Amino acid sequence: MLRSLRLLIIVRVFICVFIFVLLNRFVAPYAVKDFITDSINIELREVITKTTVFTSNTIDFQLTNPKVFHGFQIRTLIKCSAYYKVFDSNCPALSSESVQWQKISDELAPANEPLIESASIDTGNKHWVAVRKTDHGSYDYLAFDKDEIDDIIDFVWSVRNRIVRYYAPLLALFSLAVGLYLSSYIISLLNDVQLLVRETDAANLEIQTNPQAYFKEFQSFINVFESLKVRLKNSFDQTSRFSSNASHELKKPLTILRGHAEQGLKSARDGSPEQMHFAVISEQVNQLIGITDRLLLLAKADANSLALNLTNVDISALFNKIIEDASLLRSDLVITHKIEENICWNCDEYLIQQLILNLFSNAIKYASQNGTIHFSLIQKGSEVHLEITNSAINIPQDLNGKAFDRFYRGHEIGSQLIEGSGLGLSLCKEIAKVHDAFIHLDTNQGSSVRAVLTFKTNSIAAL
């Protein structure tokens, strides 16, 4: 089962967004706590530098940074100062020598101000955030309960959760949109590469386009593909040369054998075993010569060297001549035809005759017993349709897809009992290709096979 790349990308985007939200939910509280603590330390540093803090009885601490707190209020602020005689029961804990004070950065401290330090202090069940400054030969202290920070964080977090719940559908839609965009963009890049590969076949392997990829990650693939084209071209050339040379080399001895077989056939006594042997040899040699001729034509087609001798051919007359032999080959068949007269085509007569004969031969050989064959040649506008339809049984399921493959012979129709090399239709395809024509097979509900040759002609006149 093939998987969908687009769906995979969308799912991956959703997973990434979900992991981000999950990590944010667990990590953000610690980051928020540190951020708020640092921000309050900065505000405490600014407050402790004001002399009015220790001369006032006010213990509330208004957080004034609008970008951070938006008016949050610290309910309890502890003040300790020997100079101002301000004390609290927690002051001994703040002034204990065991407390580790840290100097606040000079970049944060105003110029010409006394030394200011900060610390986190634990006293039993209490946890304090404190700052102190050196003044009047002693220290002034400000501190408040960390629980106040936790209250602020809880409030901020509740607001954040409400916002997340409110925007969750929008986040899901955003993830879907991003997934669709990324998948569409990636697939468009793959389609560009696919177009390059799809337009490459044996006929244009020698063309070196040297395309440049939009992204360097794809360039290596294109370089490998161009290298593969070179290797395939060399392999095709080698195979084509071998087929061509082998066909030429085989044709001469086969022709000699055929001559001797025909001579022996004539000299042997009628009805004698020798005459029967010579007849079989002649038939098999003729079949071998036909195979070598087809292989030679296919080799030329592969090498793009299939030369055409174009003439104005009366396809109607040629087709009618071939149809006349149908009833002689299979007397059990019902032969029908619909041939328009005077249809001409500027083509290679020998090759087109080979094409039609191959289609005709297949229809005769594979037509069902006491079946039918219908021949049709009809002009439709600027196109001409040449069709041969034969009744058939047990048609192979893969016939439409593989009929034009070389050496393909369907097993279901009893092809093992019918002579053939499996090269006829592949040769038809190559002949049609060099004539800018199109050939295909259709099967009709498993009861008939139709071969259709479609070509264009501007030469339609009586000869």
RONU-245663 format. One record per residue (C-alpha): x, y negated, z negated; residue in one letter. Coordinates in steps of 0.2 Angstrom, whole numbers, padded with zeros to 4 digits, always signed. Layout:
N
XYZa/...
END
This chain:
463
+0000+0000+0000m/+0007-0017+0005l/+0008-0030-0008r/+0004-0049-0005s/+0019-0061-0006l/+0007-0075-0008r/-0002-0067-0023l/+0015-0062-0030l/+0021-0080-0030i/+0005-0087-0038i/+0005-0074-0051v/+0023-0078-0055r/+0019-0097-0056v/+0005-0093-0068f/+0017-0082-0079i/+0030-0096-0079c/+0018-0109-0084v/+0011-0097-0098f/+0028-0094-0105i/+0032-0112-0105f/+0016-0116-0114v/+0020-0102-0126l/+0038-0107-0130l/+0032-0125-0132n/+0020-0120-0145r/+0033-0111-0155f/+0047-0123-0152v/+0039-0139-0152a/+0034-0139-0171p/+0053-0139-0176y/+0057-0152-0163a/+0043-0163-0169v/+0047-0161-0187k/+0065-0166-0184d/+0060-0181-0173f/+0048-0187-0186i/+0060-0185-0200t/+0073-0195-0190d/+0061-0208-0186s/+0056-0210-0204i/+0074-0211-0210n/+0077-0225-0198i/+0061-0234-0205e/+0067-0231-0223l/+0084-0238-0218r/+0076-0254-0212e/+0065-0255-0228v/+0079-0252-0240i/+0089-0267-0233t/+0074-0278-0239k/+0077-0285-0256t/+0058-0287-0259t/+0055-0268-0259v/+0062-0267-0277f/+0055-0283-0283t/+0037-0277-0279s/+0026-0265-0288n/+0019-0258-0271t/+0023-0240-0269i/+0014-0237-0252d/+0025-0235-0237f/+0017-0241-0220q/+0025-0233-0205l/+0026-0247-0193t/+0034-0240-0177n/+0019-0240-0165p/+0027-0229-0152k/+0029-0215-0165v/+0016-0216-0179f/+0002-0228-0174h/+0000-0234-0192g/+0002-0218-0203f/+0004-0222-0221q/+0016-0213-0234i/+0005-0212-0249r/+0019-0211-0262t/+0036-0219-0261l/+0049-0217-0275i/+0060-0231-0280k/+0076-0231-0290c/+0087-0245-0294s/+0098-0249-0309a/+0100-0267-0304y/+0082-0270-0302y/+0078-0259-0316k/+0066-0248-0306v/+0065-0230-0312f/+0054-0214-0309d/+0055-0197-0317s/+0062-0191-0301n/+0077-0203-0301c/+0089-0192-0310p/+0087-0179-0296a/+0091-0193-0283l/+0106-0199-0292s/+0113-0181-0295s/+0131-0179-0290e/+0126-0162-0282s/+0116-0171-0268v/+0125-0171-0251q/+0123-0188-0244w/+0126-0192-0225q/+0131-0208-0218k/+0119-0215-0206i/+0127-0219-0189s/+0134-0237-0187d/+0125-0238-0170e/+0108-0237-0180l/+0113-0248-0194a/+0111-0267-0192p/+0127-0277-0192a/+0135-0284-0209n/+0124-0272-0219e/+0130-0262-0234p/+0133-0243-0232l/+0117-0233-0230i/+0116-0214-0232e/+0102-0201-0231s/+0099-0184-0238a/+0086-0170-0241s/+0084-0166-0259i/+0075-0151-0267d/+0069-0152-0285t/+0059-0136-0290g/+0043-0137-0280n/+0047-0154-0273k/+0056-0158-0257h/+0062-0176-0254w/+0068-0186-0239v/+0079-0200-0247a/+0090-0214-0242v/+0102-0225-0253r/+0112-0240-0250k/+0127-0247-0260t/+0122-0264-0268d/+0126-0274-0283h/+0140-0261-0288g/+0127-0247-0289s/+0115-0238-0278y/+0097-0241-0273d/+0086-0226-0269y/+0070-0224-0259l/+0062-0206-0257a/+0046-0198-0252f/+0039-0180-0252d/+0042-0170-0237k/+0024-0164-0238d/+0019-0181-0231e/+0029-0177-0215i/+0020-0160-0214d/+0003-0169-0215d/+0008-0180-0201i/+0014-0165-0191i/-0002-0156-0194d/-0012-0171-0188f/-0001-0173-0173v/-0002-0154-0169w/-0021-0154-0171s/-0022-0168-0158v/-0010-0159-0147r/-0021-0143-0148n/-0036-0152-0143r/-0028-0160-0128i/-0021-0143-0123v/-0038-0135-0124r/-0046-0150-0114y/-0032-0149-0101y/-0031-0130-0100a/-0043-0128-0084p/-0033-0143-0076l/-0017-0134-0080l/-0023-0118-0072a/-0029-0127-0057l/-0012-0136-0056f/-0003-0119-0057s/-0014-0112-0043l/-0011-0127-0032a/+0008-0125-0035v/+0008-0107-0032g/-0002-0109-0016l/+0010-0123-0010y/+0026-0113-0014l/+0019-0097-0006s/+0013-0107+0010s/+0030-0115+0011y/+0040-0099+0009i/+0029-0090+0021i/+0031-0104+0034s/+0050-0102+0033l/+0048-0083+0035l/+0036-0086+0050n/+0050-0096+0058d/+0062-0081+0056v/+0049-0069+0061q/+0046-0079+0077l/+0064-0078+0081l/+0064-0059+0079v/+0047-0057+0088r/+0053-0066+0104e/+0069-0054+0105t/+0068-0039+0116d/+0079-0029+0127a/+0077-0041+0141a/+0084-0056+0132n/+0097-0048+0120l/+0111-0056+0130e/+0104-0074+0127i/+0114-0082+0113q/+0103-0095+0105t/+0114-0098+0090n/+0099-0105+0080p/+0103-0115+0064q/+0092-0112+0049a/+0085-0126+0039y/+0092-0119+0023f/+0109-0111+0020k/+0101-0096+0012e/+0093-0091+0028f/+0108-0094+0039q/+0117-0078+0034s/+0102-0068+0039f/+0101-0077+0056i/+0120-0073+0058n/+0117-0055+0054v/+0103-0054+0066f/+0113-0062+0080e/+0127-0050+0077s/+0114-0036+0078l/+0108-0042+0095k/+0126-0041+0101v/+0127-0023+0095r/+0110-0018+0102l/+0114-0026+0119k/+0130-0016+0120n/+0121+0000+0115s/+0107-0003+0128f/+0120-0006+0141d/+0129+0010+0137q/+0113+0020+0137t/+0107+0012+0153s/+0124+0015+0162r/+0123+0033+0156f/+0106+0036+0162s/+0110+0028+0178s/+0126+0038+0181n/+0118+0054+0175a/+0103+0052+0187s/+0115+0048+0202h/+0126+0063+0198e/+0111+0075+0196l/+0102+0069+0211k/+0115+0076+0224k/+0116+0094+0217p/+0097+0094+0215l/+0095+0089+0233t/+0107+0102+0239i/+0097+0115+0228l/+0081+0110+0235r/+0088+0112+0253g/+0094+0129+0250h/+0077+0134+0241a/+0067+0128+0256e/+0078+0137+0268q/+0077+0153+0258g/+0058+0150+0257l/+0057+0149+0276k/+0068+0164+0279s/+0060+0176+0266a/+0046+0188+0271r/+0029+0181+0268d/+0022+0187+0251g/+0038+0195+0246s/+0045+0193+0228p/+0060+0183+0236e/+0048+0171+0243q/+0039+0169+0226m/+0056+0166+0218h/+0061+0153+0230f/+0044+0144+0228a/+0047+0143+0210v/+0064+0137+0212i/+0059+0123+0224s/+0045+0118+0213e/+0056+0116+0198q/+0069+0107+0208v/+0057+0095+0214n/+0051+0092+0197q/+0069+0089+0191l/+0072+0076+0205i/+0056+0067+0200g/+0062+0066+0182i/+0079+0059+0188t/+0071+0046+0199d/+0060+0040+0184r/+0076+0040+0173l/+0085+0030+0186l/+0071+0017+0188l/+0069+0016+0169l/+0088+0013+0167a/+0087-0001+0180k/+0073-0008+0171a/+0082-0008+0154d/+0097-0017+0163a/+0085-0030+0171n/+0092-0024+0188s/+0076-0017+0195l/+0076-0025+0212a/+0059-0029+0220l/+0056-0028+0239n/+0041-0039+0240l/+0028-0037+0254t/+0010-0041+0256n/+0002-0024+0252v/-0016-0019+0255d/-0020-0012+0237i/-0038-0007+0243s/-0031+0004+0257a/-0017+0011+0246l/-0030+0015+0232f/-0042+0023+0244n/-0029+0034+0252k/-0024+0041+0234i/-0042+0044+0230i/-0045+0055+0245e/-0033+0068+0237d/-0042+0069+0221a/-0056+0081+0226s/-0042+0092+0234l/-0033+0093+0217l/-0047+0097+0206r/-0063+0103+0214s/-0072+0104+0197d/-0072+0085+0195l/-0086+0073+0199v/-0076+0059+0208i/-0084+0041+0209t/-0077+0025+0214h/-0080+0006+0217k/-0067-0001+0228i/-0068-0019+0234e/-0060-0020+0251e/-0046-0031+0258n/-0038-0035+0241i/-0019-0038+0244c/-0005-0041+0232w/+0013-0048+0235n/+0022-0033+0227c/+0035-0019+0229d/+0024-0006+0238e/+0035+0008+0233y/+0035+0004+0215l/+0016+0000+0214i/+0013+0016+0223q/+0023+0025+0210q/+0013+0016+0196l/-0004+0021+0204i/+0001+0039+0207l/+0007+0041+0189n/-0010+0034+0183l/-0019+0045+0195f/-0009+0061+0191s/-0012+0058+0172n/-0031+0056+0175a/-0031+0072+0186i/-0021+0083+0174k/-0030+0078+0158y/-0048+0076+0164a/-0059+0088+0154s/-0066+0104+0163q/-0081+0099+0175n/-0078+0081+0170g/-0078+0065+0179t/-0065+0052+0186i/-0070+0035+0191h/-0059+0023+0201f/-0062+0005+0201s/-0054-0010+0210l/-0063-0027+0207i/-0057-0045+0208q/-0063-0056+0194k/-0058-0074+0198g/-0039-0075+0201s/-0037-0058+0192e/-0039-0041+0199v/-0043-0026+0188h/-0037-0008+0194l/-0045+0005+0183e/-0045+0024+0182i/-0057+0032+0169t/-0057+0051+0166n/-0067+0061+0154s/-0057+0069+0140a/-0059+0079+0124i/-0048+0080+0108n/-0040+0063+0112i/-0025+0060+0101p/-0028+0047+0087q/-0012+0038+0091d/-0014+0038+0110l/-0017+0019+0111n/-0002+0014+0101g/+0011+0027+0108k/+0005+0031+0126a/+0018+0020+0134f/+0032+0027+0123d/+0045+0037+0132r/+0044+0056+0131f/+0027+0054+0121y/+0015+0068+0125r/-0001+0070+0114g/-0002+0087+0106h/-0021+0087+0103e/-0026+0087+0122i/-0016+0103+0125g/-0001+0094+0133s/+0010+0108+0129q/+0001+0118+0143l/+0002+0104+0156i/+0018+0100+0165e/+0026+0083+0162g/+0040+0074+0155s/+0032+0060+0145g/+0040+0046+0156l/+0026+0042+0168g/+0017+0029+0158l/+0033+0021+0151s/+0038+0019+0169l/+0021+0011+0173c/+0024-0001+0160k/+0041-0007+0166e/+0034-0008+0184i/+0019-0019+0178a/+0031-0029+0168k/+0043-0034+0183v/+0027-0038+0193h/+0020-0050+0179d/+0005-0038+0177a/-0002-0030+0162f/-0007-0012+0159i/-0016-0004+0144h/-0026+0011+0139l/-0043+0012+0131d/-0052+0026+0123t/-0071+0027+0122n/-0077+0036+0107q/-0066+0050+0110g/-0075+0055+0126s/-0065+0046+0140s/-0048+0037+0143v/-0047+0022+0154r/-0031+0015+0161a/-0032-0003+0166v/-0019-0013+0177l/-0023-0031+0178t/-0013-0043+0190f/-0015-0060+0198k/-0015-0062+0217t/-0016-0077+0228n/-0016-0066+0244s/-0033-0059+0247i/-0037-0057+0265a/-0041-0044+0278a/-0026-0036+0286l/
END
